[in-house]
Amino acid sequence: MTETLLIEGLTRRFGGHAALDGLDLRVDAGEVFVLLGGSGSGKTTLLRCIGGFETPDAGRIALEGVDITALPPHKRAVNTMFQSYALFPHMSVAENVGFGLRHAGVGKAEAARRVAALLKLVRLEEFGARRPAQLSGGQKQRVALARALARRPSLLLLDEPFSALDRNLREDTRVEFLRIQRALCIASILVTHDQEEALAMADRIGVMQAGQLAQVGTPEDVYERPASRFVAEFMGMANFLPAVVRERGRGTTLLRLADGNLPVRSTCAATLGSQVTLALRPERLALGGAGENRLEGIVDGVSYRGATLDVFVRFGTTALVVRHPLGNGAGVPGAGAAVTVSFAADAAIVLPD
């Protein structure tokens, strides 16, 4: 794919703290790249450096092959959509969308044409004369998106854009954003704390840790094949068990769990004799079942989650959480019952200790 954004060795320090520490990143044309990370990991600082609102201490930012590291924000083909929307309350929807066009010197006729096309794209063509106070949260979000797209940027930056919306509206708005983004084929970087949002929206995910990218990959890669325990924990719930690699076979690795010397087969490669951590996602575990791996345990308790139950199973001094679907109507053994937990070899994620 054609490269839109290339970042090399980007560093930004605040006093003795490196908010960004030699970070490298590439974003391709038309790609939705999602930055995921905890507070203080450097996500917002990275966006501000790309947008021109922070000056890096070292490194280079290139947009479509042009070095923009030292350019001010208004000279970059980059637009930012903020969490607060930042709409002008005294302006109509159409005036808000066209605000940047007027300041860029776009003629009235061309500006009116672009505004009309964008309002149609975000399905607000009947709302052009309204003020922001007359709109719902989702409609305000779409106005802010249309305004960010009006100047036809090469790159769109979105900082927690859906966090102010309720759950159902947030999901609907994500779908709308992806429809618009795909229609325009514009490269986008979206910052979020929400793992579910990242998995649902990203072409690729970058997980940030201490000013660096701990892992970059497709949603499936980052969730199913995390590079470290930090990434595995950050991407969702997981059970973590210490283990030792005992055998290496063709396509499988045999582990011995530290608790009970129980054997587990995995498709992940690891060095013979090494101490590792076995990560198991709760939804990849089954009560009963016919997986290659089977562990015998006792039910400690059950937690109702709506569509699923979290079943806590203990073996030895170790407890596992099994996420059991309720759709099949099957009953779940109560506390104290003996159960078998099974899982496939490809569900056993082996992480360096």
C-alpha positions as CSV (number, residue, x, y, z in Angstrom):
1,M,0.0,0.0,0.0
2,T,1.0,3.6,-0.5
3,E,2.4,5.2,2.6
4,T,0.6,8.3,4.0
5,L,2.5,8.9,7.3
6,L,6.0,7.9,8.3
7,I,7.4,8.6,11.7
8,E,11.0,7.8,12.6
9,G,12.7,8.0,16.0
10,L,10.1,10.4,17.4
11,T,11.0,11.6,20.9
12,R,9.2,14.2,23.1
13,R,10.4,14.9,26.6
14,F,8.8,16.9,29.4
15,G,11.5,17.5,32.0
16,G,13.1,14.2,32.7
17,H,10.1,12.2,31.4
18,A,10.1,10.9,27.8
19,A,6.4,10.9,26.7
20,L,7.6,9.5,23.4
21,D,10.8,7.5,23.3
22,G,12.3,7.0,19.8
23,L,8.9,5.9,18.3
24,D,8.6,4.6,14.7
25,L,5.3,4.3,12.9
26,R,3.9,3.9,9.4
27,V,0.3,4.5,8.4
28,D,-0.8,3.6,4.9
29,A,-3.3,5.4,2.6
30,G,-6.9,4.6,3.5
31,E,-5.9,2.8,6.7
32,V,-7.6,3.1,10.1
33,F,-4.8,2.8,12.6
34,V,-5.9,2.7,16.2
35,L,-3.7,3.7,19.1
36,L,-4.5,1.9,22.3
37,G,-2.9,2.4,25.6
38,G,-3.3,3.5,29.2
39,S,-3.2,7.1,30.6
40,G,0.3,8.5,30.3
41,S,1.4,6.0,27.6
42,G,2.0,8.8,25.0
43,K,-1.1,8.4,22.8
44,T,-2.2,12.1,22.9
45,T,1.4,13.4,22.8
46,L,1.9,11.5,19.6
47,L,-1.3,12.9,18.1
48,R,-0.3,16.4,19.1
49,C,3.2,16.0,17.5
50,I,1.6,14.8,14.2
51,G,-0.9,17.7,14.3
52,G,1.8,20.2,15.0
53,F,0.7,21.2,18.5
54,E,3.8,19.7,20.1
55,T,7.4,20.1,18.9
56,P,9.4,16.8,19.1
57,D,12.8,16.9,20.7
58,A,14.1,14.4,18.1
59,G,12.9,12.4,15.1
60,R,11.1,13.0,11.9
61,I,7.5,13.1,10.7
62,A,6.8,12.8,7.0
63,L,3.3,13.1,5.3
64,E,3.0,11.7,1.8
65,G,6.8,11.9,1.5
66,V,7.1,15.5,2.7
67,D,8.9,16.3,6.0
68,I,6.4,18.2,8.1
69,T,8.3,18.0,11.4
70,A,8.8,21.7,11.7
71,L,5.6,22.9,10.0
72,P,2.9,24.8,12.0
73,P,-0.5,23.1,12.3
74,H,-2.2,25.3,9.6
75,K,0.4,24.2,7.0
76,R,-0.1,20.5,7.5
77,A,-2.7,18.5,5.5
78,V,-3.8,17.0,8.9
79,N,-7.1,17.6,10.7
80,T,-8.0,16.7,14.2
81,M,-11.5,15.7,15.5
82,F,-11.6,16.3,19.3
83,Q,-13.6,14.4,21.9
84,S,-15.6,17.6,22.8
85,Y,-16.6,18.2,19.1
86,A,-15.8,22.0,19.7
87,L,-18.7,23.2,17.5
88,F,-19.4,26.9,17.4
89,P,-22.8,27.4,19.2
90,H,-23.7,30.6,17.4
91,M,-23.2,29.1,13.9
92,S,-25.5,26.8,11.9
93,V,-24.5,23.2,11.1
94,A,-23.6,24.3,7.5
95,E,-21.5,27.2,8.8
96,N,-19.6,25.0,11.3
97,V,-18.8,22.5,8.5
98,G,-17.6,25.3,6.2
99,F,-15.7,27.3,8.8
100,G,-12.2,26.0,7.8
101,L,-13.0,26.5,4.1
102,R,-13.6,30.2,4.5
103,H,-10.3,30.6,6.3
104,A,-8.5,28.6,3.6
105,G,-9.7,31.0,1.0
106,V,-12.0,28.6,-0.8
107,G,-14.6,30.4,-2.9
108,K,-18.2,30.6,-1.8
109,A,-19.6,28.4,-4.6
110,E,-17.0,25.7,-4.1
111,A,-17.4,25.9,-0.3
112,A,-21.2,25.6,-0.6
113,R,-20.8,22.6,-2.9
114,R,-18.4,20.8,-0.5
115,V,-20.5,21.5,2.6
116,A,-23.6,20.1,0.8
117,A,-21.7,17.0,-0.3
118,L,-20.4,16.4,3.2
119,L,-23.7,16.9,4.9
120,K,-25.1,14.3,2.5
121,L,-22.3,12.0,3.3
122,V,-22.9,12.2,7.0
123,R,-26.7,12.0,6.4
124,L,-27.4,15.5,7.8
125,E,-28.5,17.2,4.6
126,E,-31.8,18.3,6.2
127,F,-30.0,19.8,9.3
128,G,-27.8,22.5,7.7
129,A,-29.8,25.4,9.1
130,R,-29.9,24.1,12.7
131,R,-27.7,25.1,15.6
132,P,-25.6,22.6,17.5
133,A,-27.9,23.0,20.5
134,Q,-30.7,21.5,18.4
135,L,-28.8,18.3,17.7
136,S,-28.3,15.0,19.5
137,G,-24.9,13.8,20.6
138,G,-24.5,11.5,17.6
139,Q,-25.5,14.3,15.2
140,K,-23.0,16.7,16.7
141,Q,-20.3,14.0,16.3
142,R,-21.1,13.7,12.6
143,V,-21.0,17.5,12.2
144,A,-17.6,17.6,13.8
145,L,-16.5,14.8,11.4
146,A,-17.8,16.6,8.4
147,R,-15.9,19.8,9.5
148,A,-12.7,17.8,9.9
149,L,-13.0,16.4,6.4
150,A,-14.0,19.7,4.7
151,R,-10.5,20.7,3.8
152,R,-9.7,17.3,2.4
153,P,-6.8,16.4,4.7
154,S,-4.4,13.7,3.9
155,L,-4.6,12.4,7.5
156,L,-7.4,12.5,10.0
157,L,-6.6,12.4,13.7
158,L,-9.4,11.4,16.2
159,D,-8.8,11.7,19.9
160,E,-11.4,9.5,21.9
161,P,-14.1,10.7,19.4
162,F,-16.9,8.4,20.6
163,S,-16.4,8.4,24.4
164,A,-19.1,11.0,25.2
165,L,-21.8,8.9,23.6
166,D,-23.9,6.2,25.3
167,R,-23.1,2.6,24.4
168,N,-25.7,2.0,21.7
169,L,-25.2,5.3,20.0
170,R,-21.4,4.8,20.2
171,E,-21.7,1.5,18.4
172,D,-23.9,3.0,15.7
173,T,-21.6,6.0,15.3
174,R,-18.6,3.7,14.8
175,V,-20.3,2.0,11.9
176,E,-21.2,5.4,10.4
177,F,-17.6,6.6,10.8
178,L,-16.2,3.5,9.0
179,R,-18.7,3.9,6.2
180,I,-17.6,7.5,5.6
181,Q,-13.9,6.7,6.1
182,R,-14.1,3.9,3.5
183,A,-16.0,6.0,1.1
184,L,-13.3,8.7,1.2
185,C,-10.4,6.3,1.6
186,I,-8.6,8.7,4.0
187,A,-5.9,7.6,6.4
188,S,-7.0,7.9,10.0
189,I,-5.4,7.5,13.4
190,L,-7.8,7.0,16.2
191,V,-6.9,7.1,19.9
192,T,-9.0,5.2,22.4
193,H,-8.9,3.5,25.8
194,D,-11.5,1.0,24.7
195,Q,-10.2,-2.4,23.6
196,E,-13.5,-3.4,22.1
197,E,-13.6,-0.2,20.0
198,A,-10.0,-0.8,18.8
199,L,-10.8,-4.4,17.8
200,A,-14.0,-3.4,16.0
201,M,-12.6,-0.5,14.0
202,A,-8.9,-1.0,13.3
203,D,-7.1,-2.2,10.2
204,R,-4.1,-2.3,12.5
205,I,-3.7,-1.6,16.2
206,G,-0.7,-0.1,18.0
207,V,-0.5,-0.8,21.7
208,M,1.5,2.0,23.5
209,Q,3.6,1.5,26.6
210,A,5.9,4.1,28.1
211,G,6.2,6.2,25.0
212,Q,6.8,3.3,22.6
213,L,4.8,0.9,20.6
214,A,4.8,-2.4,22.5
215,Q,3.2,-4.2,19.5
216,V,1.7,-3.3,16.1
217,G,-0.5,-5.7,14.1
218,T,-4.0,-6.6,12.9
219,P,-6.7,-6.9,15.6
220,E,-6.5,-10.7,15.4
221,D,-2.7,-10.7,15.7
222,V,-2.6,-8.4,18.7
223,Y,-5.4,-10.2,20.5
224,E,-4.6,-13.8,19.7
225,R,-0.8,-13.5,19.5
226,P,0.3,-10.8,21.9
227,A,4.0,-10.1,22.1
228,S,4.1,-9.7,25.9
229,R,2.1,-10.1,29.0
230,F,1.5,-6.4,29.0
231,V,-0.2,-6.5,25.6
232,A,-2.1,-9.7,26.5
233,E,-3.5,-8.0,29.7
234,F,-4.3,-4.8,28.0
235,M,-6.2,-6.4,25.1
236,G,-8.7,-8.1,27.4
237,M,-9.2,-10.6,30.2
238,A,-6.8,-13.6,30.3
239,N,-5.8,-16.3,32.7
240,F,-2.0,-16.4,33.3
241,L,-0.3,-19.6,34.4
242,P,3.5,-20.2,34.9
243,A,4.9,-23.1,32.9
244,V,8.1,-24.7,31.7
245,V,8.7,-25.9,28.1
246,R,9.3,-29.6,28.3
247,E,9.2,-30.8,24.7
248,R,9.2,-29.4,21.2
249,G,7.4,-31.3,18.5
250,R,6.4,-30.8,14.9
251,G,3.9,-27.8,15.1
252,T,3.3,-28.1,18.8
253,T,5.1,-27.3,22.1
254,L,4.5,-29.4,25.3
255,L,4.4,-27.3,28.5
256,R,4.3,-28.4,32.1
257,L,2.3,-26.1,34.4
258,A,4.1,-25.2,37.5
259,D,1.0,-26.0,39.6
260,G,0.4,-29.8,39.4
261,N,2.9,-30.6,36.7
262,L,0.0,-30.8,34.2
263,P,0.8,-31.1,30.5
264,V,-0.5,-28.5,28.0
265,R,0.0,-28.5,24.2
266,S,0.4,-25.2,22.4
267,T,1.1,-24.2,18.7
268,C,3.3,-21.3,19.9
269,A,7.1,-21.8,19.6
270,A,9.3,-21.5,22.7
271,T,12.8,-22.5,23.7
272,L,13.1,-25.9,25.3
273,G,13.6,-25.7,29.0
274,S,12.6,-22.0,29.2
275,Q,10.2,-20.7,31.9
276,V,7.2,-19.1,30.2
277,T,3.7,-17.7,31.0
278,L,0.7,-19.5,29.5
279,A,-2.1,-17.1,28.7
280,L,-5.7,-18.4,28.1
281,R,-8.6,-16.2,27.0
282,P,-11.7,-17.1,29.0
283,E,-13.9,-17.3,25.8
284,R,-11.5,-19.9,24.3
285,L,-12.1,-22.3,27.3
286,A,-15.0,-24.7,27.4
287,L,-16.6,-26.7,30.2
288,G,-16.3,-30.3,28.9
289,G,-15.6,-30.3,25.2
290,A,-13.1,-32.1,23.2
291,G,-10.0,-29.8,23.0
292,E,-6.5,-31.2,22.9
293,N,-5.9,-29.9,26.4
294,R,-8.1,-30.9,29.4
295,L,-7.7,-29.8,33.0
296,E,-9.7,-31.2,35.9
297,G,-10.9,-28.8,38.5
298,I,-13.6,-27.7,41.0
299,V,-16.1,-24.9,40.4
300,D,-15.5,-22.1,42.9
301,G,-18.3,-19.8,41.8
302,V,-20.3,-18.3,38.9
303,S,-20.8,-14.7,37.8
304,Y,-23.7,-13.7,35.6
305,R,-22.8,-11.4,32.7
306,G,-26.0,-11.4,30.6
307,A,-25.2,-13.4,27.4
308,T,-22.5,-15.3,29.2
309,L,-21.5,-16.7,32.6
310,D,-18.0,-16.4,34.1
311,V,-17.3,-19.8,35.8
312,F,-14.4,-19.8,38.2
313,V,-12.7,-23.2,38.2
314,R,-9.9,-24.1,40.6
315,F,-7.2,-26.7,40.2
316,G,-4.5,-26.9,42.8
317,T,-3.8,-23.4,43.9
318,T,-4.7,-21.9,40.5
319,A,-8.0,-20.5,39.4
320,L,-9.3,-20.2,35.8
321,V,-12.1,-18.0,34.5
322,V,-14.2,-19.8,31.8
323,R,-16.6,-17.6,29.8
324,H,-19.6,-19.9,29.2
325,P,-22.2,-18.9,26.6
326,L,-25.9,-19.0,27.7
327,G,-27.4,-19.2,24.2
328,N,-27.5,-23.0,24.1
329,G,-29.5,-23.2,27.3
330,A,-27.1,-25.7,28.9
331,G,-26.8,-25.7,32.6
332,V,-23.7,-24.9,34.6
333,P,-22.5,-27.0,37.5
334,G,-22.7,-25.2,40.9
335,A,-20.0,-24.4,43.4
336,G,-18.1,-27.5,44.5
337,A,-18.9,-29.5,41.4
338,A,-16.0,-31.3,39.6
339,V,-15.6,-30.2,36.0
340,T,-13.3,-30.5,33.0
341,V,-12.0,-27.4,31.3
342,S,-10.8,-28.1,27.7
343,F,-9.2,-25.9,25.1
344,A,-7.5,-26.2,21.7
345,A,-3.7,-26.1,21.3
346,D,-4.0,-22.8,19.3
347,A,-5.8,-21.2,22.3
348,A,-2.7,-21.6,24.5
349,I,-0.7,-18.4,24.1
350,V,2.9,-18.8,25.3
351,L,4.6,-15.6,26.5
352,P,8.2,-15.0,27.6
353,D,8.5,-15.0,31.4
